[in-house]
């Protein structure tokens, strides 16, 4: 009976103003002030309603980020008892109010009154048998003999009872369709897919693909169109044949979709003519075809640890469109004229036929840059060696110019995971980049900037890559963080010199050996780059106009820009006809990019967890890579990262949000601090590591 009364109170709170007043008044009395109680009652008449997206914490409370235009306030705090069964990511309606707490800070608090759109229609997790866990989700017990789901996502504070197991057994990783009321005691589910044992690589791999919505296989129609399109012979009709240019590719050793080749000539007066020759994918992918729809749907190729899920079928991505050495290929060539100090003076785009003279590999090119003609790879590159050395000279000029305009060079923790013959990870090392990788990056940046500027000058639609300046509030938080680390922040201003200020700060962080931690915090400060049909500067690169032109095999944004160049710039069609196409392509490219990033990170985390599961109990040197209210994250030299839960730390720690630190008396843990950790757990099912601090 007591439980029923409690439930009825919660329900009446969601419906009636009288109970709201009681709750608010009771809270005010606890703060010891009748005046506050009266003020709280008055605030009830100030309640407002707004729609937004719910983001929940592990214990059930959460925040709603309003989705209305013009909202510039804080997220709305939702106590756990007033979440109305909403799950993380759901679109909800909220009644909220504003008040001031004891220190005068304005707060926004509310209750969810309606779930407008339940995004969690299915949930992935592990099946458990009732009674197999003594305590779960705050002390709830489950009846023996029944099956329940433990979601992989700890923000989903639910344990639905399974009414149809579809052949799944306790310990299996499964996908469950939810139904019933969304209260803590009234949610049910039926298994719609069994992946296999939750501690196996294969089951977790498939679960990640399913959760991210990654489509691996192509339809018969898509494969048939790709094969037919790839069978077209390469002719010279209507194209510039660049058989006299020294053209070649440079890519990673395991790359198969070679979509960019380069050439370089020195002009009179010390100028440069840089040729960036990109596979003419839009010639093979025609509008309105199944291939075109597949590209729009997939948006990007996805690069996993052990394989690639291509945007286009292999007949194109690895075949007809790949600029393989010694084969005549169709290309769109961007010919960029550069001044002697690396400024772009002119850009021209033409349809061409090219033949790559050598299949360059980054590691080999880096060896050539280091040892010159004494390199063991000299004979392979002998024909292109003089051009390659000129390219290195231009690269150094472009690199200097990039630094002068304020392009940010954030430290990254990119991992290279080595696999055995059985597909299991055998080692993890930190990936490094040499001059070869950075040279190609600078050449691609020049081509992308040149093409974007060319299309904009002719008022032709384009899928721009834009990056907005950091929000003012986040910028202030970062400046405070950097200042408390002892850095001079006087040169960081919210104007055009901001990027240069960030660059200067990163240089200082490198000298202190904490560039990784500062880069991570700066990355959280900045806005996310995205695609748009509306031109806007790219803050991180320090470029006024920028687009993606150089990877049409693997990115929709580049393919769309190529099509517009073909149809409008070179074909003379009306720009108006492609404005809507640019908008749709930009939206699809932005959305699918997030899906791909999530899938790639999750698969990488899975492999890292599997690898580290062989080192339980061992002690490692690490660096504090992130700090939160629930603990700190420590990163090992091999880039593997794990959580040290705050409840496992020796002492009562308080989270210092402004300084990204945890404090307990004279103990302090901050970003970049060196720590010794012991690996306590490697949860393969959730791809998470748990550490404890040693000493």
C-alpha positions in Angstrom: 0.0 0.0 0.0 2.8 2.4 0.8 4.3 1.9 -2.6 1.0 2.7 -4.3 0.7 5.9 -2.3 4.1 7.0 -3.3 3.3 6.3 -7.0 0.1 8.3 -6.7 1.9 11.2 -5.3 4.3 11.3 -8.1 1.5 11.1 -10.6 -0.4 13.8 -9.0 2.7 16.0 -9.0 2.8 15.6 -12.7 -0.8 16.7 -13.0 -1.8 19.2 -10.3 -0.6 22.6 -9.2 -1.5 22.0 -5.6 1.1 19.2 -5.2 3.7 21.3 -7.0 3.1 24.1 -4.4 3.5 21.6 -1.6 6.7 20.2 -2.9 8.2 23.7 -3.5 7.1 24.9 -0.1 8.5 21.9 1.6 11.9 22.4 -0.1 11.8 26.0 1.0 11.1 25.1 4.7 14.1 22.7 4.6 16.2 25.7 3.7 15.0 27.4 6.9 13.2 30.4 5.6 9.5 31.3 5.5 10.2 34.1 3.2 11.8 31.7 0.8 8.8 29.5 1.0 6.5 32.4 0.1 8.8 33.4 -2.7 8.8 29.8 -4.0 5.0 29.8 -4.1 5.1 33.0 -6.1 7.5 31.4 -8.6 4.9 28.8 -9.4 2.9 31.4 -11.4 6.1 31.9 -13.4 6.2 28.4 -14.8 6.8 28.0 -18.5 6.6 25.2 -21.0 9.2 24.2 -23.5 10.2 21.3 -25.7 13.7 19.8 -25.7 15.9 16.7 -25.7 16.5 14.8 -22.4 20.0 13.8 -21.4 20.0 11.5 -18.3 22.7 10.6 -15.8 23.3 7.2 -14.4 21.2 7.7 -11.3 18.1 8.9 -13.2 18.2 12.7 -13.0 19.1 14.6 -16.1 18.9 17.8 -18.1 16.7 19.0 -21.0 18.3 21.1 -23.7 15.5 23.2 -25.2 15.3 23.0 -29.0 13.4 26.3 -29.5 15.1 29.1 -31.4 16.6 31.9 -29.4 17.1 29.9 -26.2 20.2 31.2 -24.5 19.7 29.9 -20.9 21.1 26.9 -19.1 19.9 23.4 -19.6 16.9 22.6 -17.4 17.6 20.3 -14.5 15.2 17.4 -14.1 15.2 15.6 -10.7 15.0 11.8 -11.1 11.5 11.6 -9.6 10.2 14.0 -12.2 11.7 12.4 -15.4 8.3 10.7 -16.1 10.1 7.7 -17.4 11.8 9.6 -20.2 15.0 7.9 -21.5 18.3 9.5 -22.6 17.8 11.2 -26.0 14.0 11.3 -25.9 12.3 14.5 -27.1 10.2 15.8 -24.3 7.9 18.6 -23.1 8.9 20.3 -19.9 7.3 22.6 -17.3 10.1 24.6 -15.7 10.7 27.5 -13.4 13.7 29.7 -12.5 14.8 30.5 -8.9 17.9 31.6 -7.0 19.7 29.3 -4.6 21.3 30.3 -1.3 24.3 31.9 -2.9 22.2 33.9 -5.3 22.9 31.8 -8.4 20.0 31.5 -10.8 18.9 27.9 -11.4 16.4 26.4 -13.8 14.5 23.3 -12.7 11.5 21.5 -14.2 9.6 18.3 -14.7 8.9 16.3 -17.8 5.1 16.3 -18.6 5.2 14.4 -21.9 7.5 12.2 -24.0 7.0 13.6 -27.5 9.3 11.2 -29.3 10.8 8.1 -27.8 14.1 7.6 -29.6 14.9 4.5 -27.7 12.5 2.1 -29.4 15.1 -0.6 -29.1 17.9 -1.1 -26.6 21.1 -3.2 -26.8 22.4 -4.9 -23.7 23.1 -8.2 -21.9 20.4 -10.6 -20.7 20.5 -11.6 -17.0 18.4 -14.0 -15.0 16.4 -12.7 -12.1 18.1 -13.4 -8.8 21.5 -13.7 -10.5 22.5 -10.2 -9.3 21.9 -9.5 -5.6 21.8 -5.8 -6.1 21.2 -3.7 -9.3 20.0 -0.2 -10.1 20.0 1.2 -6.5 19.0 -2.0 -4.7 16.2 -3.4 -6.8 15.8 -7.2 -6.8 14.4 -9.3 -9.6 12.3 -12.4 -9.5 14.2 -15.7 -10.1 13.5 -17.4 -13.3 12.7 -14.2 -15.2 14.9 -12.6 -17.8 15.9 -8.9 -17.7 18.0 -6.6 -19.8 21.0 -4.7 -18.5 21.5 -1.9 -21.1 25.0 -1.2 -22.4 24.2 2.5 -22.1 24.4 3.3 -18.4 22.4 6.5 -18.9 19.4 4.3 -19.6 18.2 3.8 -16.1 15.9 0.9 -16.9 16.0 -2.9 -16.5 13.1 -4.1 -18.7 11.6 -7.5 -18.1 11.9 -9.8 -21.1 8.7 -11.4 -22.3 10.1 -13.0 -25.4 13.7 -14.2 -25.4 13.9 -15.2 -29.1 16.3 -18.0 -28.1 18.6 -15.8 -26.1 20.1 -17.0 -22.8 21.5 -15.2 -19.8 24.9 -13.7 -20.7 23.9 -13.1 -24.4 24.3 -9.7 -26.0 20.8 -8.9 -27.5 18.7 -6.1 -29.1 15.4 -5.6 -27.3 12.3 -3.8 -28.5 10.7 -1.9 -25.7 7.0 -1.6 -25.0 4.6 -0.8 -22.2 4.6 2.2 -19.9 7.9 3.8 -19.3 7.9 3.9 -15.5 10.6 2.1 -13.6 8.3 -0.8 -12.8 6.3 -1.0 -15.9 8.6 -1.4 -18.9 8.9 -4.6 -20.8 10.8 -5.8 -23.9 11.1 -8.6 -26.4 14.3 -9.8 -27.9 14.4 -9.1 -31.7 18.1 -10.0 -32.3 20.6 -12.3 -30.5 24.2 -11.3 -31.2 25.9 -14.0 -29.1 27.9 -14.2 -25.8 28.4 -10.7 -24.5 32.1 -11.3 -23.8 32.9 -12.2 -27.4 34.4 -9.9 -30.0 32.0 -10.9 -32.8 28.9 -10.3 -30.8 30.0 -6.9 -29.6 31.2 -5.9 -33.1 27.8 -6.7 -34.6 26.0 -5.0 -31.8 27.9 -1.8 -32.4 27.1 -1.8 -36.1 23.4 -2.4 -35.3 23.3 0.3 -32.6 24.9 2.9 -34.9 22.8 1.8 -37.9 25.7 1.0 -40.1 24.7 -0.7 -43.4 27.6 -3.0 -44.4 26.3 -4.8 -47.5 25.1 -3.3 -50.8 21.9 -4.2 -52.6 22.0 -6.2 -55.8 20.9 -3.2 -57.7 23.7 -1.1 -56.3 26.3 -3.7 -57.1 24.9 -4.2 -60.6 25.0 -0.4 -61.3 28.5 -0.2 -59.9 29.8 -3.1 -62.1 28.2 -1.6 -65.2 29.5 1.9 -64.5 33.0 0.6 -63.7 33.1 -1.3 -67.1 33.1 1.9 -69.1 36.3 2.4 -71.0 38.5 5.4 -70.3 38.8 7.6 -73.4 40.5 11.0 -74.0 37.3 12.6 -75.5 36.7 16.2 -74.3 39.3 16.0 -71.5 42.8 17.3 -70.9 45.3 14.4 -71.1 48.0 15.1 -68.5 50.5 12.5 -69.7 53.5 14.8 -69.5 52.9 15.8 -65.9 54.8 13.9 -63.1 51.7 12.7 -61.3 51.7 10.1 -58.4 49.8 9.1 -55.3 51.0 8.9 -51.6 48.8 7.0 -49.2 49.0 4.6 -46.2 50.4 1.2 -46.9 47.0 -0.6 -46.5 44.9 2.0 -48.4 42.9 0.7 -51.4 40.7 3.7 -52.3 43.3 6.0 -53.8 41.4 9.1 -54.7 44.0 11.8 -54.8 47.2 12.3 -56.8 49.6 15.3 -57.0 51.9 17.1 -59.3 54.1 20.2 -59.0 55.9 22.6 -61.4 57.9 25.7 -60.6 56.8 28.8 -62.6 58.5 32.0 -63.6 59.0 34.4 -60.8 59.3 31.7 -58.2 55.6 30.8 -58.3 54.3 27.3 -58.0 51.7 25.3 -59.9 50.3 22.7 -57.6 48.2 20.0 -59.3 45.7 18.1 -57.1 44.1 15.4 -59.3 41.0 13.8 -57.7 39.2 10.7 -58.9 36.2 11.8 -61.0 33.7 9.8 -59.1 30.7 11.9 -60.2 31.2 10.6 -63.7 30.4 7.1 -62.5 27.7 8.0 -60.0 24.9 9.6 -61.9 22.0 11.6 -60.3 18.8 9.6 -59.5 20.5 6.2 -59.6 20.6 3.5 -56.8 24.3 4.4 -56.4 23.4 8.1 -55.9 20.8 7.1 -53.2 23.4 4.8 -51.5 25.9 7.6 -51.3 23.3 10.0 -49.9 22.3 7.4 -47.3 25.7 6.3 -46.2 27.4 9.7 -46.4 30.9 8.4 -45.8 33.1 5.4 -45.8 33.7 4.0 -42.3 37.2 2.9 -41.3 37.3 0.2 -38.7 40.2 -1.6 -37.1 40.0 -4.6 -39.3 38.0 -3.4 -42.4 36.4 -0.6 -44.3 32.7 -0.2 -44.9 32.9 1.9 -48.2 30.4 4.5 -49.2 30.5 3.1 -52.8 30.8 -0.6 -53.9 34.3 -2.0 -54.3 34.0 -2.1 -58.1 34.2 1.7 -57.9 35.9 2.5 -54.6 38.8 0.0 -55.1 38.5 -0.3 -58.9 37.5 2.1 -61.5 37.8 5.2 -59.3 41.0 4.3 -57.5 44.0 6.1 -59.1 46.2 2.9 -59.3 49.7 3.4 -60.7 50.1 2.7 -64.4 46.4 2.9 -65.2 44.6 5.7 -67.1 41.9 7.2 -64.9 39.4 10.0 -65.1 40.0 12.9 -62.8 39.0 16.4 -61.8 42.2 18.3 -61.6 42.5 21.4 -59.4 45.4 23.5 -60.7 46.4 26.0 -58.0 48.8 28.8 -58.6 50.7 29.8 -55.5 53.0 32.7 -54.8 56.6 32.1 -53.7 55.4 32.4 -50.0 52.5 30.0 -50.4 49.5 32.3 -51.0 46.8 31.0 -53.4 46.6 33.4 -56.4 44.4 31.4 -58.7 42.5 28.1 -59.0 41.3 26.3 -62.1 39.4 23.0 -62.3 39.3 20.8 -65.4 38.2 17.4 -66.5 41.3 15.3 -67.1 42.8 11.9 -67.9 45.8 11.0 -65.7 48.2 8.1 -65.1 49.9 7.8 -61.7 53.6 7.0 -62.1 54.1 5.4 -58.7 52.0 4.2 -55.8 53.6 6.2 -53.0 53.6 5.0 -49.3 53.9 7.4 -46.4 56.5 5.5 -44.5 58.7 5.1 -47.7 58.3 8.8 -48.6 59.3 9.8 -45.0 62.4 7.7 -45.3 63.2 9.5 -48.6 62.8 12.8 -46.9 65.2 11.7 -44.2 67.9 9.9 -46.2 67.5 11.3 -49.7 69.2 9.2 -52.4 70.6 6.9 -49.7 67.1 5.7 -48.8 66.5 2.0 -49.5 63.4 3.1 -51.5 65.2 5.5 -53.8 65.0 3.2 -56.9 61.2 2.8 -56.6 60.8 6.6 -56.6 63.7 7.5 -58.9 61.5 8.9 -61.7 59.5 11.2 -59.3 62.3 12.0 -56.9 63.2 15.5 -58.1 59.5 16.5 -58.0 59.1 14.9 -54.6 61.9 17.1 -53.2 60.3 20.2 -54.7 57.1 19.2 -53.0 58.8 19.0 -49.7 60.1 22.5 -50.2 56.6 23.8 -50.9 55.2 21.9 -48.0 57.5 23.7 -45.6 56.3 27.0 -47.0 52.7 26.1 -46.7 53.2 24.8 -43.1 54.8 28.1 -42.1 51.9 30.0 -43.7 49.4 27.8 -42.0 50.9 28.6 -38.6 50.9 32.3 -39.4 47.2 32.4 -40.1 46.4 30.6 -36.8 45.6 27.1 -37.9 45.3 24.9 -34.8 47.4 21.8 -34.4 45.8 19.9 -31.6 47.6 16.9 -30.1 45.8 13.6 -30.9 45.9 10.2 -29.4 45.3 8.2 -32.5 46.0 4.5 -32.0 47.3 1.9 -34.4 45.9 -1.5 -33.4 47.9 -4.5 -34.6 45.9 -7.7 -35.3 46.9 -11.4 -35.4 45.9 -13.9 -38.0 42.8 -14.7 -35.9 41.7 -11.1 -35.9 42.4 -10.6 -32.2 44.5 -7.5 -31.2 48.1 -8.3 -30.5 49.5 -4.8 -29.7 48.5 -1.1 -29.6 50.9 1.7 -30.4 50.5 5.4 -30.7 50.2 6.4 -34.4 52.7 9.1 -35.5 52.7 11.3 -38.6 55.7 12.3 -40.6 56.4 14.9 -43.2 54.8 12.8 -45.9 51.4 12.7 -44.2 51.5 16.4 -43.3 52.6 17.4 -46.8 49.6 15.7 -48.4 47.4 17.3 -45.8 48.7 20.8 -46.7 48.3 20.1 -50.5 44.7 19.0 -49.9 44.0 22.0 -47.7 45.2 24.3 -50.6 42.9 22.5 -53.1 39.9 22.6 -50.8 40.4 26.3 -50.1 41.0 27.1 -53.8 37.9 25.2 -55.0 35.7 26.8 -52.4 36.9 30.3 -53.2 36.5 29.6 -56.9 32.9 28.5 -56.6 32.0 31.3 -54.2 33.4 33.9 -56.6 31.2 32.6 -59.4 28.1 32.3 -57.1 27.9 28.6 -57.7 26.4 26.4 -54.9 28.9 24.4 -52.8 28.9 22.1 -49.8 31.1 24.2 -47.5 33.0 22.8 -44.5 32.5 25.4 -41.8 33.7 25.8 -38.2 32.3 28.5 -36.0 34.2 30.4 -33.3 33.9 29.0 -29.7 30.8 30.1 -27.7 31.6 33.0 -25.5 30.7 31.1 -22.2 32.9 28.1 -23.1 35.7 30.4 -24.1 35.6 32.1 -20.7 35.7 28.7 -19.0 38.7 27.6 -21.0 40.6 30.9 -20.3 39.9 30.3 -16.6 41.1 26.7 -16.8 44.3 27.7 -18.7 45.0 30.6 -16.3 44.7 28.3 -13.3 47.3 26.0 -14.9 49.7 28.9 -14.8 49.5 29.9 -18.5 49.5 33.5 -19.7 46.1 34.0 -21.2 46.2 37.8 -21.9 46.6 37.2 -25.6 43.4 35.1 -25.9 40.8 37.5 -27.2 37.3 36.9 -28.8 38.3 38.3 -32.1 40.1 37.3 -35.3 43.3 36.7 -33.4 41.7 34.0 -31.2 43.0 31.1 -33.1 46.6 32.4 -33.0 46.1 32.9 -29.3 45.1 29.2 -28.9 48.1 28.2 -31.0 50.5 30.2 -28.8 48.9 28.5 -25.7 49.3 25.0 -27.2 53.0 25.7 -27.8 53.4 26.6 -24.2 51.5 23.5 -23.2 53.9 21.4 -25.3 56.9 22.8 -23.4 55.2 21.8 -20.1 54.4 18.3 -21.5 50.7 18.7 -21.1 49.7 19.5 -24.6 47.4 16.4 -24.8 45.3 17.5 -21.8 45.1 21.2 -23.0 44.2 20.0 -26.5 41.4 17.8 -25.1 40.0 20.7 -23.1 40.3 23.1 -26.0 38.5 20.6 -28.2 35.6 20.6 -25.7 35.6 24.4 -25.9 35.2 24.7 -29.6 32.2 24.2 -31.8 32.0 21.1 -34.0 32.8 21.5 -37.6 30.0 20.7 -40.0 28.8 21.0 -43.6 26.6 23.8 -44.8 25.4 25.2 -48.1 25.9 28.7 -46.6 29.6 30.0 -46.8 31.2 30.7 -43.5 34.9 30.7 -42.2 36.6 27.6 -40.8 37.9 28.8 -37.4 40.2 25.8 -36.7 42.0 26.1 -40.0 42.0 29.9 -40.2 40.5 29.8 -43.7 37.7 32.2 -44.9 36.2 29.7 -47.3 36.7 26.0 -47.3 35.1 22.9 -48.7 35.8 19.2 -49.1 36.8 18.4 -52.7 39.6 15.8 -52.4 37.9 12.6 -51.3 34.8 11.8 -53.4 35.3 8.1 -53.1 34.7 8.2 -49.4 32.7 11.4 -48.7 29.3 12.6 -49.9 30.3 16.2 -49.4 33.2 15.9 -51.9 31.0 13.9 -54.4 28.3 16.6 -54.2 30.9 19.3 -54.9 32.2 17.4 -57.8 28.7 17.0 -59.3 28.1 20.7 -59.0 31.4 21.5 -60.7 30.5 19.1 -63.5 27.0 20.4 -64.0 27.4 24.1 -63.4 31.1 25.3 -63.5 32.0 23.1 -66.5 28.6 22.2 -67.9 27.0 25.6 -67.9 23.7 24.6 -66.1 21.9 27.1 -63.9 23.3 27.4 -60.3 19.7 27.6 -59.0 19.0 24.0 -60.0 21.6 22.8 -57.5 21.0 25.0 -54.5 18.6 22.5 -52.9 20.9 19.6 -53.7 23.8 21.3 -51.9 21.5 21.9 -48.9 20.4 18.2 -48.8 23.9 16.9 -49.3 25.3 19.2 -46.5 22.6 18.0 -44.0 23.2 14.3 -44.9 26.9 14.6 -44.8 26.8 16.2 -41.3 24.5 13.6 -40.0 26.3 10.6 -41.4 29.6 11.9 -40.3 28.5 11.7 -36.6 27.3 8.1 -37.1 30.6 7.1 -38.7 32.7 8.7 -35.9 30.6 7.0 -33.2 30.9 3.6 -34.9 34.7 4.0 -35.4 35.3 5.0 -31.8 33.1 2.3 -30.4 34.9 -0.4 -32.5 38.3 0.9 -31.5 37.3 1.0 -27.8 36.1 -2.7 -28.2 39.5 -3.8 -29.5 41.4 -1.8 -26.9 39.3 -3.4 -24.1 39.9 -6.9 -25.6 43.6 -6.3 -25.7 43.8 -4.9 -22.2 41.8 -7.8 -20.8 45.1 -9.7 -20.7 46.6 -7.3 -18.3 44.2 -7.3 -15.3 46.0 -6.5 -12.1 49.0 -4.9 -13.8 50.3 -1.4 -13.0 50.8 1.3 -15.6 52.1 4.9 -15.9 49.2 7.1 -17.1 48.1 10.7 -17.5 44.8 12.2 -16.3 43.0 12.8 -19.6 39.6 13.9 -18.3 38.0 14.8 -15.0 34.3 14.6 -14.1 32.1 14.6 -11.0 32.0 10.8 -10.9 35.8 10.3 -11.2 38.8 10.8 -13.5 39.9 9.2 -16.7 43.5 8.0 -17.1 45.2 7.4 -20.4 48.1 5.0 -20.9 51.0 5.5 -23.3 49.3 3.2 -25.8 46.2 5.5 -25.9 44.0 3.1 -23.9 41.8 5.1 -21.5 39.9 4.0 -18.4 37.8 5.4 -15.5 38.9 5.7 -11.9 35.5 5.9 -10.1 35.4 8.6 -7.5 34.0 6.0 -5.0 37.2 4.0 -5.4 39.5 6.9 -4.7 41.0 7.3 -1.2 39.3 10.3 0.3 36.2 12.5 -0.1 36.8 14.3 -3.4 34.9 17.3 -4.6 34.7 18.2 -8.3 36.1 21.6 -9.2 34.3 22.2 -12.5 36.1 25.4 -13.4 39.6 23.8 -13.1 38.6 20.3 -14.3 40.0 18.9 -11.1 39.1 16.6 -8.1 40.1 17.9 -4.6 40.3 16.2 -1.3 42.1 18.3 1.3 45.6 18.7 0.0 45.1 16.0 -2.6 44.5 17.3 -6.1 44.0 15.6 -9.5 44.0 17.8 -12.6 44.2 17.3 -16.4 47.7 16.3 -17.4 48.8 15.0 -14.0 50.9 11.9 -14.1 49.5 9.0 -12.1 50.1 5.3 -11.5 47.1 3.1 -12.0 46.2 -0.6 -11.7 43.9 -2.2 -14.2 41.0 -3.6 -12.2 38.5 -4.5 -14.9 38.1 -4.8 -18.7 34.4 -4.9 -19.4 34.3 -6.2 -23.0 30.5 -6.0 -23.2 30.6 -2.3 -22.6 34.1 -1.7 -24.0 35.2 0.0 -20.8 38.3 -0.2 -18.6 38.3 0.5 -14.9 41.5 1.6 -13.1 42.4 2.3 -9.5 45.1 4.8 -8.4 48.3 3.2 -6.9 50.2 5.1 -4.2 
